[in-house]
Every structure is written in C-alpha cells, then in structure tokens.
Amino acid sequence: MARRKVKVTLSLREDVVRRAKSKLAIEGRSLSDAVEEFLLTYDELDFLDKLCESLGLESRFYTSSEITSNRSTGLKAEEVVREVRDERSNNLSRH
C-alpha cells in the first residue's frame, strides 16, 4: 500500500539546492527523495540516541580517521576488543 504524500514548502540556499539536484540527477533521484530519506534518518537517529542513553552507551559519530588513530594494534587489540564486548554485554544484560 502506497503512503500518502504531502506537499511541503522549504526555504533553502539556492547554491545548496542546485548542487544537491545536480548530484541527485546523476543518481537518478529527486530532491523530494533526498529530503524524505533525511527525515527518516533523522527520526531513526533520535531513536538510537534514546536507546544509547537508556543502555548507558556513548552516542556520538566517529570519523574513519578517529577510529583508525584510536585503534589498538598487535596482541593487545584482541584484549581491548574482548573487554569492550564484555562491557557492552553487561550493559545490555542489565536492561
């Protein structure tokens, strides 16, 4: 069953819209598709933030360079990963 669509009026910077439409055209998508996808993602992120808060987990995005620079290497890496998994498991089991 198709979901009913509503018309929305937005005021956005012209240069942003022009660049977005150009990129979306290459992808075969419309600006409406992108806005709808963003709104769905925004709603999901709110849910994930609340879930992380209730589980006592940190809720923040990391860039790939942050992940790489903070990643343990060598034999100690296995211990760190095991410790993180155990901590998450304990947090989840308390809820």
GISUL-V481056 format. One record per residue. RES is the residue in one letter. PHI is phi in radians with two decimals (none if undefined). Layout:
# GISUL-V481056
res: <RES	RES>
phi: <PHI	PHI>
This chain:
# GISUL-V481056
res: <M	A	R	R	K	V	K	V	T	L	S	L	R	E	D	V	V	R	R	A	K	S	K	L	A	I	E	G	R	S	L	S	D	A	V	E	E	F	L	L	T	Y	D	E	L	D	F	L	D	K	L	C	E	S	L	G	L	E	S	R	F	Y	T	S	S	E	I	T	S	N	R	S	T	G	L	K	A	E	E	V	V	R	E	V	R	D	E	R	S	N	N	L	S	R	H>
phi: <none	-1.27	-1.47	-1.21	-1.73	-2.15	-1.52	-2.25	-1.88	-2.13	-1.98	-2.22	-1.11	-1.05	-1.14	-1.16	-1.12	-1.07	-1.15	-1.10	-1.09	-1.09	-1.15	-1.11	-1.07	-1.11	-1.46	1.28	-2.14	-1.82	-1.08	-1.05	-1.02	-1.17	-1.14	-1.09	-1.07	-1.06	-1.12	-1.14	-1.13	-1.02	-1.13	-1.17	-1.14	-1.07	-1.06	-1.13	-1.05	-1.15	-1.11	-1.06	-1.07	-1.20	-1.63	1.26	-1.79	-1.20	-2.09	-2.76	-1.57	-2.02	-1.35	-1.10	-1.22	-1.13	-1.10	-1.11	-1.24	-1.68	-1.32	-1.26	-2.22	1.38	-1.13	-1.14	-0.99	-1.08	-1.14	-1.12	-1.08	-1.08	-1.10	-1.12	-1.09	-1.10	-1.10	-1.10	-1.07	-1.13	-1.08	-1.21	-1.23	-1.35	-1.88>
